[in-house]
Amino acid sequence: MRLQARFIQLPLQYDAELLAREVLAFGEECWLPHPQRFEGNDFLPLISINGEPENESFAGQMAATKYLKQCPYLVEVLASFGASLGRTRLMRLSGGAEVTPHVDIHYYWRDRMRIHVPIVTQPTVSFHCGGLTVNMAEGECWIFDTFSRHRVLNDAERKRIHLVADTVGGEGFWNLAAAGRLPEREAPNWVARNFERNGATIDQLEYESQNMPVVMTPWEIQNHVDFLFREATQNHPQFQYVAHAASHFTHVWRALWSTYGECKTGWPRYRRALEDFSGQIRSARAHEVKLRNGSDLYATLTALVIAPALSDKGEDLVGETRHDAAAAMATPVAASAPAPAAPSINTGAGDRRFDRPIFIVNPPRSGSSLLFETLANAPNVYTVGGESHGIIEGVRGLGIPAANFDSNCLDESHARPEIITMLRERFEQTLRDRDGAPPPAGRIRMLEKTPKNALRIPFLAKVFPEARFIYLHRDPHQVLSSMMEGWESGRFTMYRNLPGWTGEREWSFLLTPGWRDLIGQPLERVVAGQWASATTVMLDALDRLAPDRWVTANYDALLADPNAEVTRLCEAVGFEWDRRIEGALPIARHTVSAPDANKWRGRASEIEAVWPSIAAVVERAERAAAR
């Protein structure tokens, strides 16, 4: 929700020790991964649709989950807000993790605030919003402007846990907000009062039940359009064309509403009106018109109006939609039938937006974070700031449920025209250069790394016709050892409660073809199976590409002489490089323990036991790395 201030501290101080006692009583099995699989982000649902912990819907009757019913003090805290409560969670951020920079443009948060009560935190946790930075201390109560670009950094080893409640407010809540303080202003006499327990029970909490429209009223649509136009750059030459399209659409919608209201007989005409409006603002290049928060007008009109205005498809807007400041919208790629090889590069004007985007591909724990974080310092190179799990799997049809939980593989058949357009937009809206600046108009260079992309090369080559790939090779002894360490650490859990998986630990890293054959196997055979499957799928795809579409990088060479290896790679992929690396490269963000080339020898017996089963793939990978 757009607020008049970036942060407001509410005048309440809760007993953080008592809150922590309730929260820390929950076992790891109660925590769920972030809906968009952001690494190091997980949550425990307290209020959700019908009180169902795993229900990620925004539409329907909110109710307490079984977890909230076990926390009497948390219930009293929530009651003290004096508000109608929407989705409410405990949000946990692992040590060294971050909530990446983004703007919340999802319809649900247009008129809802996010109340934060830190429960477990430390001074090194920083919350950034619209140019301001605060540390929210344990037991404090805050709201912030979710329509401004924001991020959270946990620069410590200890996990951070916040109570986070979404609400439209209420009479009691607005009195609290009016008495709050702005951190950037002096308020010498302001003091948050200690919360006195009120004995409130679950039954006394007020839950929202009306949250998503069946058919959005013309008055609400006009409200959203007016709001976005106030936020937009109105002197942009394309703004008048977007405004004209919006004016026409709102008149059409008002006429339809007066005839049909929410009656289903009018839904086909409502749908045509939405499709026409979407096409008109696309043609008017609404993506070029920026809002004050850096988002673009096309993405925000789609999120606040076009997507939620009609529920005719029976699809709820599930999960979070996080869009960062947008650049120009991607040019859709024409549809074509699946072919046996990925499309060849057509440099020049073949892709009007993405100029030879670079994808680092490799099995997990190959050192891609180190290579990515180094190359991201090249000038005029744009990245999403981390891995793209949520960007890709947040698109309906690209997550593992759509594949019957078989694997993370995506091929040309998944790259339908509407998927291509949406995915290119999602990447664009999150890109930043090394200085945090969004990309300009015109063709741009993008750098991306996510280990799952080893299973997606044909798909990426169709979505981005000029895509090129860097195959990063690392000694498999080291990789297998690091993968085992990653599984044991619990930091890389990717799929909790994976259907059919009965392993001692939750599934970590990418989901490879044939993973069900690993059920019941010891950890060394699980990681060997993951590595071999990912490497085989990746090399098969690279072999189908033209030779000039991929190059190799060597992890050992990167460590031994980073300047030489980085210079060689930049020349190979056409990046500029204007820095000299002094000394050893810094430790990458996803490192579990200090790097050591001989660390794997502590697991030598386990690795040697599985080596014969992967020896042929090892030899093939070495040949590819030496090309």
C-alpha positions as CSV (number, residue, x, y, z in Angstrom):
1,M,0.0,0.0,0.0
2,R,1.2,3.5,-0.8
3,L,1.8,5.4,2.4
4,Q,2.7,9.0,2.8
5,A,5.9,7.9,4.6
6,R,8.4,5.2,3.9
7,F,8.3,3.8,7.5
8,I,6.0,4.4,10.5
9,Q,6.8,2.9,13.9
10,L,3.5,2.3,15.8
11,P,3.4,3.2,19.5
12,L,3.4,-0.4,20.9
13,Q,6.2,-2.4,22.4
14,Y,5.6,-6.2,22.8
15,D,7.4,-8.8,24.9
16,A,9.8,-10.2,22.3
17,E,11.0,-12.9,24.7
18,L,7.5,-14.2,25.2
19,L,6.9,-14.1,21.4
20,A,10.1,-15.9,20.7
21,R,9.2,-18.6,23.3
22,E,6.0,-19.4,21.4
23,V,7.5,-19.1,17.9
24,L,10.7,-21.2,18.6
25,A,8.6,-24.0,19.9
26,F,7.6,-24.9,16.3
27,G,9.7,-27.6,14.6
28,E,11.3,-27.2,11.1
29,E,8.5,-29.4,9.6
30,C,6.1,-26.5,10.3
31,W,8.0,-24.0,8.1
32,L,7.2,-23.7,4.4
33,P,9.4,-22.4,1.6
34,H,8.7,-19.0,0.1
35,P,6.0,-19.3,-2.6
36,Q,8.5,-18.1,-5.2
37,R,11.4,-20.2,-3.7
38,F,13.6,-17.2,-2.8
39,E,16.6,-18.8,-1.1
40,G,16.8,-18.3,2.6
41,N,13.2,-17.1,2.8
42,D,10.5,-19.3,4.5
43,F,7.3,-18.8,6.5
44,L,4.9,-20.3,9.0
45,P,1.2,-19.5,8.2
46,L,-0.9,-18.1,11.1
47,I,-3.9,-16.9,9.2
48,S,-4.8,-18.2,5.8
49,I,-7.9,-19.1,3.7
50,N,-10.1,-21.4,5.7
51,G,-7.3,-21.7,8.2
52,E,-5.5,-24.1,5.8
53,P,-1.7,-23.7,6.3
54,E,-0.7,-24.6,2.8
55,N,-3.5,-22.6,1.1
56,E,-1.7,-19.7,-0.7
57,S,-4.9,-18.2,-2.1
58,F,-5.8,-14.6,-1.5
59,A,-9.5,-15.1,-2.1
60,G,-12.0,-16.2,0.5
61,Q,-12.6,-16.4,4.3
62,M,-9.4,-15.9,6.3
63,A,-9.2,-18.0,9.5
64,A,-6.6,-19.0,12.1
65,T,-4.4,-22.0,11.3
66,K,-3.6,-24.7,13.8
67,Y,-0.3,-22.9,14.5
68,L,-1.9,-19.7,15.7
69,K,-4.2,-21.6,18.0
70,Q,-1.1,-22.8,19.9
71,C,0.1,-19.2,20.5
72,P,-2.0,-17.3,23.1
73,Y,0.4,-14.3,23.2
74,L,0.5,-14.0,19.5
75,V,-3.3,-13.9,19.4
76,E,-3.3,-11.1,21.9
77,V,-0.7,-9.2,19.9
78,L,-2.9,-9.5,16.7
79,A,-6.0,-8.4,18.6
80,S,-4.1,-5.3,19.8
81,F,-3.9,-4.1,16.2
82,G,-7.6,-3.3,16.1
83,A,-7.8,-4.4,12.5
84,S,-9.5,-6.8,10.1
85,L,-6.8,-9.4,9.6
86,G,-5.8,-10.9,6.3
87,R,-2.9,-13.3,5.5
88,T,-0.6,-13.4,8.5
89,R,2.6,-15.3,8.9
90,L,5.9,-15.7,10.7
91,M,8.5,-14.7,8.1
92,R,12.0,-16.2,8.5
93,L,15.1,-15.0,6.8
94,S,18.2,-17.1,7.1
95,G,21.6,-15.8,8.1
96,G,23.3,-14.1,5.1
97,A,20.1,-14.1,3.1
98,E,18.1,-11.2,1.8
99,V,14.7,-10.2,0.5
100,T,15.8,-8.9,-2.9
101,P,14.8,-5.4,-4.1
102,H,11.2,-5.3,-5.3
103,V,7.9,-3.4,-5.4
104,D,4.7,-5.1,-4.3
105,I,2.3,-4.5,-7.1
106,H,0.0,-7.5,-6.5
107,Y,-3.7,-6.5,-6.3
108,Y,-4.0,-7.8,-2.7
109,W,-1.5,-5.2,-1.4
110,R,-3.0,-2.2,-3.2
111,D,-5.1,-1.4,-0.1
112,R,-3.4,-3.5,2.5
113,M,-0.6,-2.6,4.9
114,R,2.0,-5.1,6.1
115,I,2.5,-4.9,9.9
116,H,5.9,-6.1,11.0
117,V,6.7,-7.1,14.6
118,P,10.3,-8.4,14.9
119,I,10.6,-11.4,17.2
120,V,14.1,-12.7,16.6
121,T,16.5,-10.2,15.0
122,Q,19.8,-8.4,15.5
123,P,21.2,-4.9,14.8
124,T,22.8,-6.1,11.5
125,V,19.4,-6.7,9.9
126,S,18.6,-3.7,7.7
127,F,15.3,-2.8,6.1
128,H,15.6,-0.5,3.1
129,C,12.6,1.3,1.6
130,G,12.6,4.3,-0.8
131,G,16.0,5.5,0.2
132,L,15.6,5.1,3.9
133,T,17.1,2.4,6.1
134,V,16.0,1.2,9.5
135,N,16.7,-1.6,11.9
136,M,13.5,-2.9,13.4
137,A,14.3,-4.0,17.0
138,E,12.7,-6.9,18.7
139,G,9.2,-6.3,20.0
140,E,8.7,-3.1,18.0
141,C,5.8,-2.6,15.6
142,W,6.2,-1.1,12.1
143,I,4.4,-0.5,8.8
144,F,6.0,0.6,5.6
145,D,5.3,1.8,2.1
146,T,5.1,-1.5,0.1
147,F,4.6,0.4,-3.2
148,S,8.1,1.9,-2.9
149,R,11.1,-0.3,-3.8
150,H,12.3,-2.1,-0.8
151,R,14.6,-4.9,0.4
152,V,15.9,-6.6,3.6
153,L,19.4,-7.8,4.4
154,N,20.2,-10.2,7.2
155,D,24.0,-9.6,7.4
156,A,24.5,-12.1,10.2
157,E,24.6,-15.9,10.8
158,R,21.4,-15.9,13.0
159,K,18.0,-16.2,11.5
160,R,15.6,-13.3,11.6
161,I,11.9,-14.0,12.4
162,H,9.1,-11.4,12.0
163,L,5.4,-11.5,12.6
164,V,3.9,-10.1,9.4
165,A,0.2,-9.3,9.2
166,D,-1.6,-8.0,6.1
167,T,-4.6,-5.7,6.8
168,V,-6.8,-3.1,5.4
169,G,-6.8,-1.5,8.8
170,G,-9.7,-0.7,11.2
171,E,-10.8,2.0,13.6
172,G,-8.3,0.9,16.3
173,F,-5.5,0.5,13.9
174,W,-5.8,4.0,12.4
175,N,-5.6,5.5,15.8
176,L,-2.3,3.6,16.3
177,A,-1.0,4.8,13.0
178,A,-1.9,8.4,13.7
179,A,0.2,8.2,16.9
180,G,3.2,6.6,15.2
181,R,6.6,8.2,14.5
182,L,8.7,8.7,11.4
183,P,12.3,7.5,11.9
184,E,13.7,10.3,9.8
185,R,12.2,13.0,12.1
186,E,13.1,14.0,15.6
187,A,10.5,13.1,18.2
188,P,12.2,13.5,21.5
189,N,9.1,12.9,23.6
190,W,7.8,10.0,21.6
191,V,7.8,6.6,23.4
192,A,6.2,3.3,22.5
193,R,4.1,2.1,25.3
194,N,4.5,-1.5,26.7
195,F,1.7,-3.7,25.6
196,E,-0.5,-4.9,28.4
197,R,-1.9,-8.3,27.9
198,N,-5.6,-8.2,27.1
199,G,-6.7,-11.9,27.3
200,A,-8.0,-11.9,23.7
201,T,-8.9,-15.2,22.2
202,I,-9.0,-16.6,18.7
203,D,-12.8,-16.1,18.6
204,Q,-12.3,-12.4,19.2
205,L,-10.1,-11.8,16.2
206,E,-11.7,-10.2,13.1
207,Y,-10.8,-11.9,9.8
208,E,-11.3,-10.5,6.3
209,S,-13.7,-12.4,4.1
210,Q,-14.0,-10.1,1.1
211,N,-10.7,-9.7,-0.7
212,M,-10.9,-10.5,-4.4
213,P,-13.6,-9.3,-6.8
214,V,-15.9,-11.6,-8.9
215,V,-16.3,-8.7,-11.4
216,M,-14.5,-5.6,-10.4
217,T,-16.8,-2.6,-10.2
218,P,-16.2,0.3,-12.6
219,W,-15.6,2.6,-9.6
220,E,-12.8,0.4,-8.3
221,I,-11.3,0.2,-11.7
222,Q,-11.4,4.0,-12.0
223,N,-9.8,4.3,-8.6
224,H,-6.8,2.1,-9.6
225,V,-6.4,3.8,-13.0
226,D,-6.4,7.2,-11.4
227,F,-3.9,6.1,-8.7
228,L,-1.5,4.7,-11.3
229,F,-1.8,7.7,-13.5
230,R,-0.9,10.0,-10.6
231,E,2.1,7.8,-9.9
232,A,3.2,7.8,-13.6
233,T,5.5,10.1,-15.6
234,Q,2.8,12.1,-17.3
235,N,5.1,14.0,-19.6
236,H,6.3,10.8,-21.3
237,P,5.2,11.0,-25.0
238,Q,3.4,7.6,-24.7
239,F,1.4,8.6,-21.7
240,Q,-1.4,10.3,-23.6
241,Y,-2.0,7.2,-25.7
242,V,-2.2,4.9,-22.6
243,A,-4.6,7.4,-21.0
244,H,-6.8,7.4,-24.1
245,A,-6.9,3.6,-24.1
246,A,-7.7,3.6,-20.4
247,S,-10.5,6.2,-20.8
248,H,-12.1,4.1,-23.5
249,F,-11.8,0.9,-21.5
250,T,-13.4,2.4,-18.3
251,H,-16.4,3.6,-20.4
252,V,-16.8,0.2,-21.9
253,W,-16.6,-1.5,-18.5
254,R,-19.1,0.9,-17.0
255,A,-21.6,0.1,-19.7
256,L,-21.1,-3.6,-19.3
257,W,-21.5,-3.3,-15.5
258,S,-24.7,-1.4,-15.9
259,T,-26.1,-4.2,-18.1
260,Y,-24.7,-7.3,-16.4
261,G,-23.3,-6.5,-13.0
262,E,-21.7,-9.8,-11.8
263,C,-24.0,-11.9,-13.9
264,K,-22.1,-14.7,-15.7
265,T,-23.9,-14.1,-19.0
266,G,-21.8,-10.9,-19.3
267,W,-18.4,-12.6,-18.5
268,P,-17.4,-13.3,-22.1
269,R,-17.9,-9.6,-23.0
270,Y,-16.0,-8.5,-19.9
271,R,-13.2,-10.8,-20.9
272,R,-13.1,-9.4,-24.5
273,A,-12.9,-5.9,-23.0
274,L,-9.9,-6.8,-20.8
275,E,-8.1,-8.5,-23.7
276,D,-8.7,-5.5,-25.9
277,F,-7.5,-3.1,-23.2
278,S,-4.3,-5.2,-22.7
279,G,-3.6,-5.2,-26.4
280,Q,-4.2,-1.4,-26.7
281,I,-1.9,-0.5,-23.8
282,R,0.7,-2.9,-25.2
283,S,0.5,-1.2,-28.6
284,A,0.7,2.2,-26.9
285,R,4.0,1.0,-25.3
286,A,2.8,1.5,-21.7
287,H,5.9,-0.4,-20.6
288,E,7.9,2.7,-21.5
289,V,6.0,4.9,-19.1
290,K,7.6,4.7,-15.6
291,L,6.0,5.2,-12.2
292,R,7.8,7.0,-9.3
293,N,8.8,3.6,-7.8
294,G,10.5,2.6,-11.1
295,S,7.8,0.1,-12.1
296,D,6.2,0.4,-15.5
297,L,2.6,1.3,-16.3
298,Y,2.0,-1.8,-18.3
299,A,2.9,-4.2,-15.5
300,T,1.0,-2.3,-12.9
301,L,-2.2,-1.9,-14.9
302,T,-2.0,-5.6,-15.6
303,A,-1.5,-6.5,-11.9
304,L,-4.1,-4.1,-10.4
305,V,-6.8,-4.1,-13.1
306,I,-6.5,-6.6,-16.0
307,A,-5.5,-9.7,-14.0
308,P,-8.0,-9.4,-11.0
309,A,-10.9,-7.7,-12.7
310,L,-12.8,-10.9,-13.7
311,S,-12.7,-14.3,-12.0
312,D,-14.0,-16.2,-15.0
313,K,-11.1,-18.5,-15.3
314,G,-11.5,-20.0,-11.9
315,E,-7.9,-19.2,-11.1
316,D,-6.9,-17.4,-8.0
317,L,-4.0,-15.0,-8.0
318,V,-1.9,-17.4,-5.9
319,G,1.5,-16.5,-4.4
320,E,3.3,-13.2,-4.3
321,T,4.0,-11.0,-7.3
322,R,7.2,-9.1,-6.8
323,H,8.1,-6.8,-9.6
324,D,11.1,-4.6,-9.4
325,A,11.5,-1.4,-11.4
326,A,10.8,-2.1,-15.0
327,A,12.7,-1.3,-18.1
328,A,11.1,-1.4,-21.5
329,M,8.8,-4.4,-22.2
330,A,10.2,-7.3,-24.2
331,T,9.4,-7.9,-27.8
332,P,7.4,-11.1,-28.1
333,V,8.9,-13.9,-30.0
334,A,6.8,-15.5,-32.7
335,A,5.3,-18.8,-32.0
336,S,6.7,-21.9,-33.7
337,A,6.5,-25.6,-33.4
338,P,9.1,-27.4,-31.2
339,A,12.2,-28.1,-33.2
340,P,15.0,-30.6,-32.5
341,A,17.5,-27.8,-31.9
342,A,17.4,-24.5,-30.1
343,P,17.1,-21.4,-32.4
344,S,20.4,-20.0,-33.7
345,I,21.6,-16.6,-32.7
346,N,20.6,-13.7,-34.9
347,T,22.7,-10.8,-33.6
348,G,21.9,-7.3,-34.5
349,A,18.1,-6.6,-34.5
350,G,17.1,-10.2,-34.0
351,D,16.1,-9.5,-30.4
352,R,15.2,-5.8,-30.0
353,R,15.7,-6.0,-26.2
354,F,18.1,-8.7,-25.0
355,D,21.5,-8.6,-26.7
356,R,23.1,-12.0,-26.3
357,P,21.9,-12.6,-22.7
358,I,24.4,-14.8,-20.9
359,F,23.3,-17.8,-18.8
360,I,25.8,-19.6,-16.5
361,V,24.8,-23.3,-16.5
362,N,26.2,-26.1,-14.3
363,P,25.2,-28.6,-11.7
364,P,24.7,-27.2,-8.1
365,R,27.7,-26.3,-6.0
366,S,30.0,-25.8,-9.0
367,G,31.0,-22.2,-8.0
368,S,28.4,-20.4,-10.1
369,S,27.7,-17.8,-7.4
370,L,31.4,-16.8,-7.3
371,L,31.5,-16.5,-11.1
372,F,28.2,-14.7,-11.3
373,E,29.0,-12.2,-8.5
374,T,32.4,-11.5,-10.3
375,L,31.0,-11.0,-13.8
376,A,28.1,-8.9,-12.4
377,N,30.7,-6.2,-11.7
378,A,31.2,-5.7,-15.5
379,P,29.9,-2.4,-16.7
380,N,26.6,-2.3,-18.6
381,V,25.6,-5.8,-17.5
382,Y,22.2,-6.3,-15.8
383,T,21.2,-9.1,-13.4
384,V,18.2,-9.9,-11.2
385,G,20.6,-9.8,-8.2
386,G,20.5,-13.5,-7.4
387,E,18.8,-16.6,-8.6
388,S,15.6,-16.7,-10.7
389,H,13.6,-19.4,-9.0
390,G,10.6,-17.2,-8.4
391,I,10.8,-15.3,-11.7
392,I,10.5,-18.5,-13.7
393,E,8.5,-20.8,-11.4
394,G,6.1,-18.0,-10.5
395,V,4.8,-18.2,-14.1
396,R,1.8,-20.6,-14.2
397,G,2.7,-23.8,-15.9
398,L,6.5,-23.6,-15.3
399,G,6.6,-24.9,-11.7
400,I,7.0,-28.6,-10.8
401,P,3.3,-29.2,-10.0
402,A,2.5,-28.7,-13.7
403,A,5.0,-31.4,-14.6
404,N,3.5,-33.9,-12.1
405,F,6.6,-33.2,-9.9
406,D,8.8,-35.0,-12.4
407,S,11.7,-32.5,-12.6
408,N,12.6,-28.9,-13.2
409,C,13.2,-29.6,-16.9
410,L,11.7,-27.1,-19.4
411,D,12.0,-27.4,-23.2
412,E,10.8,-25.6,-26.3
413,S,7.3,-26.9,-25.9
414,H,6.9,-24.9,-22.7
415,A,7.8,-21.6,-24.5
416,R,4.4,-20.7,-25.7
417,P,4.0,-17.1,-26.9
418,E,2.2,-15.8,-23.8
419,I,4.8,-17.5,-21.6
420,I,7.6,-15.9,-23.6
421,T,6.1,-12.5,-23.2
422,M,5.4,-12.8,-19.5
423,L,8.8,-14.3,-18.6
424,R,10.8,-11.7,-20.6
425,E,8.8,-9.0,-18.8
426,R,9.4,-10.6,-15.4
427,F,13.2,-10.6,-16.0
428,E,13.2,-7.0,-17.3
429,Q,11.3,-5.7,-14.3
430,T,14.0,-7.0,-11.9
431,L,17.2,-6.1,-13.7
432,R,19.8,-3.8,-12.2
433,D,23.4,-3.0,-13.0
434,R,26.4,-3.1,-10.6
435,D,25.4,0.4,-9.3
436,G,21.7,-0.6,-8.8
437,A,20.4,1.4,-11.8
438,P,17.7,-0.1,-14.0
439,P,18.4,-0.7,-17.7
440,P,17.9,2.0,-20.3
441,A,15.9,1.8,-23.5
442,G,17.3,-0.3,-26.3
443,R,19.3,-3.5,-26.3
444,I,20.8,-4.6,-23.1
445,R,23.2,-7.3,-21.8
446,M,21.8,-9.6,-19.2
447,L,23.7,-12.1,-16.9
448,E,21.8,-14.9,-15.2
449,K,22.7,-17.9,-13.1
450,T,20.4,-20.5,-11.5
451,P,21.5,-24.1,-11.3
452,K,18.1,-25.3,-12.4
453,N,18.9,-23.6,-15.8
454,A,21.1,-26.6,-16.6
455,L,17.7,-28.4,-17.2
456,R,16.2,-25.5,-19.2
457,I,18.6,-24.7,-22.0
458,P,16.2,-25.4,-24.9
459,F,13.5,-23.4,-23.2
460,L,15.8,-20.4,-22.5
461,A,17.1,-20.5,-26.0
462,K,13.6,-20.1,-27.4
463,V,12.6,-17.4,-24.9
464,F,15.8,-15.5,-25.6
465,P,16.7,-16.1,-29.2
466,E,20.2,-14.7,-28.8
467,A,21.0,-16.5,-25.6
468,R,24.5,-17.7,-25.0
469,F,25.7,-20.0,-22.3
470,I,28.8,-20.4,-20.1
471,Y,29.3,-24.0,-18.9
472,L,31.1,-23.8,-15.6
473,H,33.1,-27.0,-14.9
474,R,34.4,-28.0,-11.4
475,D,36.1,-31.2,-10.3
476,P,33.1,-33.5,-9.5
477,H,34.9,-34.7,-6.4
478,Q,34.6,-31.2,-5.0
479,V,31.0,-30.8,-6.3
480,L,29.7,-34.0,-4.8
481,S,31.3,-33.1,-1.4
482,S,29.8,-29.6,-1.5
483,M,26.4,-31.0,-2.4
484,M,26.4,-33.4,0.5
485,E,27.4,-30.5,2.8
486,G,24.6,-28.4,1.4
487,W,22.0,-31.2,1.9
488,E,23.2,-31.6,5.5
489,S,23.1,-27.9,6.3
490,G,19.4,-27.5,5.4
491,R,20.1,-24.2,3.8
492,F,19.3,-25.4,0.3
493,T,16.0,-27.1,0.9
494,M,14.1,-26.6,-2.3
495,Y,11.0,-28.7,-2.0
496,R,9.5,-29.5,1.4
497,N,6.9,-32.3,1.5
498,L,7.9,-33.4,-2.1
499,P,5.2,-36.0,-3.0
500,G,6.7,-39.4,-2.9
501,W,10.0,-38.4,-1.3
502,T,10.7,-40.3,1.9
503,G,14.3,-39.3,2.5
504,E,15.6,-38.4,6.0
505,R,16.1,-34.8,4.8
506,E,13.8,-32.5,2.7
507,W,14.7,-32.4,-1.0
508,S,17.6,-29.9,-1.7
509,F,18.8,-28.3,-4.9
510,L,17.3,-28.9,-8.3
511,L,14.8,-31.7,-9.1
512,T,16.4,-33.9,-11.7
513,P,14.8,-36.4,-14.0
514,G,14.6,-39.8,-12.4
515,W,14.7,-38.5,-8.9
516,R,12.2,-41.1,-7.7
517,D,14.9,-43.8,-8.4
518,L,16.9,-42.2,-5.6
519,I,14.3,-42.8,-2.9
520,G,15.8,-44.8,-0.1
521,Q,19.4,-44.3,-1.3
522,P,22.1,-42.9,1.0
523,L,23.0,-39.2,0.6
524,E,26.1,-39.9,-1.5
525,R,24.0,-41.7,-4.1
526,V,21.4,-39.0,-4.1
527,V,23.8,-36.3,-4.9
528,A,25.7,-38.4,-7.4
529,G,22.4,-39.1,-9.2
530,Q,21.5,-35.4,-9.1
531,W,24.9,-34.4,-10.5
532,A,24.9,-37.0,-13.3
533,S,21.4,-36.3,-14.4
534,A,21.8,-32.5,-14.4
535,T,25.1,-32.8,-16.3
536,T,23.7,-35.2,-18.9
537,V,20.7,-33.1,-19.6
538,M,22.8,-29.9,-19.8
539,L,25.5,-31.4,-22.1
540,D,22.9,-32.9,-24.4
541,A,21.3,-29.5,-24.8
542,L,24.6,-27.7,-25.3
543,D,25.6,-30.2,-28.0
544,R,22.4,-29.2,-29.9
545,L,23.5,-25.6,-30.0
546,A,25.7,-24.0,-32.5
547,P,29.3,-24.0,-31.2
548,D,29.5,-20.2,-31.0
549,R,26.6,-20.2,-28.6
550,W,28.4,-21.6,-25.6
551,V,31.8,-21.3,-24.0
552,T,33.4,-23.0,-21.0
553,A,34.7,-21.7,-17.7
554,N,36.9,-23.5,-15.2
555,Y,36.4,-23.1,-11.5
556,D,40.0,-24.0,-10.6
557,A,41.3,-21.5,-13.2
558,L,39.0,-18.8,-11.7
559,L,40.5,-19.3,-8.3
560,A,44.1,-19.6,-9.5
561,D,44.2,-16.5,-11.7
562,P,40.8,-14.7,-11.5
563,N,42.0,-11.8,-13.7
564,A,43.1,-14.0,-16.6
565,E,39.9,-16.2,-16.4
566,V,37.5,-13.3,-16.1
567,T,39.2,-11.4,-18.9
568,R,39.1,-14.5,-21.2
569,L,35.4,-15.0,-20.4
570,C,34.4,-11.4,-21.0
571,E,36.2,-11.4,-24.3
572,A,34.4,-14.6,-25.3
573,V,30.9,-13.3,-24.4
574,G,31.4,-9.7,-25.4
575,F,31.3,-8.1,-21.9
576,E,33.5,-5.1,-21.1
577,W,35.8,-5.4,-18.1
578,D,37.2,-2.4,-16.4
579,R,38.5,-3.7,-13.0
580,R,41.5,-5.5,-11.8
581,I,41.0,-8.1,-9.1
582,E,43.4,-7.7,-6.3
583,G,44.2,-10.9,-4.4
584,A,41.8,-13.8,-4.0
585,L,38.1,-13.5,-4.9
586,P,35.8,-12.9,-2.0
587,I,33.8,-15.8,-0.6
588,A,30.4,-16.2,-2.5
589,R,27.2,-15.6,-0.6
590,H,26.0,-19.2,-0.7
591,T,29.3,-20.7,0.7
592,V,28.6,-23.1,3.5
593,S,32.1,-23.5,4.8
594,A,35.5,-22.1,3.9
595,P,36.7,-23.3,0.4
596,D,39.4,-25.8,0.3
597,A,40.4,-27.9,-2.8
598,N,41.1,-30.9,-0.6
599,K,38.0,-30.6,1.6
600,W,36.3,-33.4,-0.4
601,R,38.9,-35.9,0.9
602,G,37.0,-36.0,4.2
603,R,34.3,-37.7,2.2
604,A,36.6,-39.7,-0.1
605,S,35.2,-43.2,0.9
606,E,31.6,-42.1,0.1
607,I,32.5,-40.4,-3.1
608,E,34.7,-43.3,-4.4
609,A,31.8,-45.7,-3.6
610,V,29.6,-43.9,-6.2
611,W,32.3,-43.0,-8.7
612,P,31.8,-46.0,-11.0
613,S,28.2,-45.1,-11.5
614,I,29.0,-41.6,-12.8
615,A,32.4,-42.2,-14.4
616,A,31.2,-42.0,-18.0
617,V,29.4,-38.7,-17.3
618,V,32.6,-37.4,-15.6
619,E,34.6,-38.2,-18.7
620,R,32.1,-36.5,-20.9
621,A,32.0,-33.4,-18.7
622,E,35.8,-33.2,-18.8
623,R,35.8,-33.4,-22.6
624,A,33.2,-30.6,-22.9
625,A,35.2,-28.5,-20.5
626,A,38.4,-28.9,-22.6
627,R,36.8,-27.8,-25.9
